[in-house]
Amino acid sequence: MGNKSLTLIGLGPMGLAMVNTYLDNGYQVTVWNRTAAKAEPLVARGAVLAPTVEEALAANELVVLSLTDYDAVYAVLEPAAGSLSGKVIANLTSDTPEKAREAAAWAAKHGAKHLTGGVQVPPPLIGKPGSSTYYSGPKDVFDAHEEALKVLTEADHRGEDAGLAAMYYQAQMTIFWTSMLSFYQALALGQANGVAAQDLLPYAKMQFAMMPHFLDLYAQHVDTASYPGDVDRLAMGAASIDHVTHTHADAGVNTTLLDAVSAIFHAGMDKGFAENSFSSLIEILKKQAG
Ligand SMILES: NC(=O)c1ccc[n+]([C@@H]2O[C@H](COP(=O)([O-])OP(=O)(O)OC[C@H]3O[C@@H](n4cnc5c(N)ncnc54)[C@H](OP(=O)(O)O)[C@@H]3O)[C@@H](O)[C@H]2O)c1
């Protein structure tokens, strides 16, 4: 059982929400932030502001980091590396899987254990039911601190490899950014035709609601590396994406995104996948041998 005491470094919108959630749940929280003034409302609620990073690290075994990126992590921790021995760093800073692996090795060199975290929700959802965070790193370390981590969100341990939590996080963000761009693209077409976003919205929602059906089917294709063209043929898809692109071009809408999508469809056609499902496009996207 944890002792309901931890250190949290980094008081951006995410770190502030986290500290407030810990305070709401009766935790003793020691904080440190480059801009110390951001800690004032937390100190008023009972948090302790450590004057130095060294003192913040010394206060607790569990140290939660919520910084902009891993460059900021080193900027904060490197000068205090001598105080890291014996610490568990729950690094909820987003960055790449490679940087997470390097940070885990760096922490180990200084005698600390590293858990990588990828928070899936924005600050207002911290401490709220249904929120989740990917974790990866040593399972025994995760288990020992799961109770404290679960105060923030559900804690989903994805494996021992330090990079995995970051990979899951970036995979999710891949879907988020590209699908949101597709939404804006559709709204731009609507605008060019005098149709407001609010009028397209119910149809966009309907399309997103249909997506799980496609995800289930095509994930099977990808895992079995078989792309039967029984439901859809790439040749049909390539003709369709051309119609989409021309519709936007005719309306004077920017086609940068659609040109990129179209290029991938036509690369699949050039590879001879016309009679396969468009799930065969994974063969274009995936890491190529050699
Ligand atoms: N906000 C979200 O919606 C959201 C959602 C999911 C995940 N995340 C991830 O959670 C992390 C924190 O998010 P956030 O929104 O709070 O980010 P943020 O506003 O960028 O966090 C800034 C924190 O990093 C510190 N910092 C940045 N560069 C520094 C440096 N060189 N030296 C020392 N401290 C430095 C800032 O200190 P100062 O206060 O002194 O500037 C502040 O404490 C990020 O990795 C973000 O990707 C955020």
The ligand as a MOL file (V3000), in Angstrom:
LIG
                    3D

  0  0  0     0  0            999 V3000
M  V30 BEGIN CTAB
M  V30 COUNTS 48 52 0 0 0
M  V30 BEGIN ATOM
M  V30 1 N -2.5380 19.4580 -21.9720 0
M  V30 2 C -3.0790 18.3970 -22.5570 0
M  V30 3 O -4.1910 18.4220 -23.0840 0
M  V30 4 C -2.3320 17.0910 -22.5690 0
M  V30 5 C -3.0320 15.8950 -22.8340 0
M  V30 6 C -2.3240 14.6640 -22.8190 0
M  V30 7 C -0.9630 14.6810 -22.5620 0
M  V30 8 N -0.3240 15.8710 -22.3160 0 CHG=1
M  V30 9 C 1.1120 15.8420 -22.0690 0
M  V30 10 O 1.3800 16.1610 -20.6980 0
M  V30 11 C 2.6070 16.9150 -20.6090 0
M  V30 12 C 2.3400 18.1880 -19.8460 0
M  V30 13 O 1.2640 18.8660 -20.4820 0
M  V30 14 P 0.9940 20.4150 -20.2490 0
M  V30 15 O -0.1870 20.7810 -21.0880 0
M  V30 16 O 0.9870 20.7350 -18.8060 0 CHG=-1
M  V30 17 O 2.3070 20.9660 -20.9860 0
M  V30 18 P 3.0700 22.2990 -20.8820 0
M  V30 19 O 2.1530 23.4220 -20.6130 0
M  V30 20 O 3.9540 22.3710 -22.0700 0
M  V30 21 O 3.9450 21.9550 -19.5590 0
M  V30 22 C 4.8390 22.7610 -19.2720 0
M  V30 23 C 5.6160 22.3280 -18.0430 0
M  V30 24 O 6.9380 21.9810 -18.4700 0
M  V30 25 C 7.8320 22.9340 -17.8620 0
M  V30 26 N 8.9740 23.1470 -18.7340 0
M  V30 27 C 8.9910 23.2310 -20.0830 0
M  V30 28 N 10.2410 23.4180 -20.5380 0
M  V30 29 C 11.0400 23.4370 -19.4380 0
M  V30 30 C 12.4330 23.5830 -19.2360 0
M  V30 31 N 13.2850 23.7490 -20.2630 0
M  V30 32 N 12.8970 23.5660 -17.9690 0
M  V30 33 C 12.0560 23.4040 -16.9220 0
M  V30 34 N 10.7300 23.2400 -17.0450 0
M  V30 35 C 10.2370 23.2700 -18.2890 0
M  V30 36 C 6.9890 24.1710 -17.6370 0
M  V30 37 O 7.5600 25.0080 -16.6940 0
M  V30 38 P 7.1080 26.5630 -16.6060 0
M  V30 39 O 5.7880 26.5610 -15.8680 0
M  V30 40 O 8.2120 27.2000 -15.8560 0
M  V30 41 O 6.9780 27.0610 -18.0210 0
M  V30 42 C 5.6960 23.5180 -17.1420 0
M  V30 43 O 5.8270 23.0850 -15.8200 0
M  V30 44 C 3.0810 17.1430 -22.0480 0
M  V30 45 O 4.0700 16.2140 -22.3840 0
M  V30 46 C 1.8310 16.9140 -22.8650 0
M  V30 47 O 2.1310 16.4460 -24.1790 0
M  V30 48 C -0.9850 17.0570 -22.2900 0
M  V30 END ATOM
M  V30 BEGIN BOND
M  V30 1 1 1 2
M  V30 2 2 2 3
M  V30 3 1 2 4
M  V30 4 1 4 5
M  V30 5 2 4 48
M  V30 6 2 5 6
M  V30 7 1 6 7
M  V30 8 2 7 8
M  V30 9 1 8 9
M  V30 10 1 8 48
M  V30 11 1 9 10
M  V30 12 1 9 46
M  V30 13 1 10 11
M  V30 14 1 11 12
M  V30 15 1 11 44
M  V30 16 1 12 13
M  V30 17 1 13 14
M  V30 18 2 14 15
M  V30 19 1 14 16
M  V30 20 1 14 17
M  V30 21 1 17 18
M  V30 22 2 18 19
M  V30 23 1 18 20
M  V30 24 1 18 21
M  V30 25 1 21 22
M  V30 26 1 22 23
M  V30 27 1 23 24
M  V30 28 1 23 42
M  V30 29 1 24 25
M  V30 30 1 25 26
M  V30 31 1 25 36
M  V30 32 1 26 27
M  V30 33 1 26 35
M  V30 34 2 27 28
M  V30 35 1 28 29
M  V30 36 1 29 30
M  V30 37 2 29 35
M  V30 38 1 30 31
M  V30 39 2 30 32
M  V30 40 1 32 33
M  V30 41 2 33 34
M  V30 42 1 34 35
M  V30 43 1 36 37
M  V30 44 1 36 42
M  V30 45 1 37 38
M  V30 46 2 38 39
M  V30 47 1 38 40
M  V30 48 1 38 41
M  V30 49 1 42 43
M  V30 50 1 44 45
M  V30 51 1 44 46
M  V30 52 1 46 47
M  V30 END BOND
M  V30 END CTAB
M  END
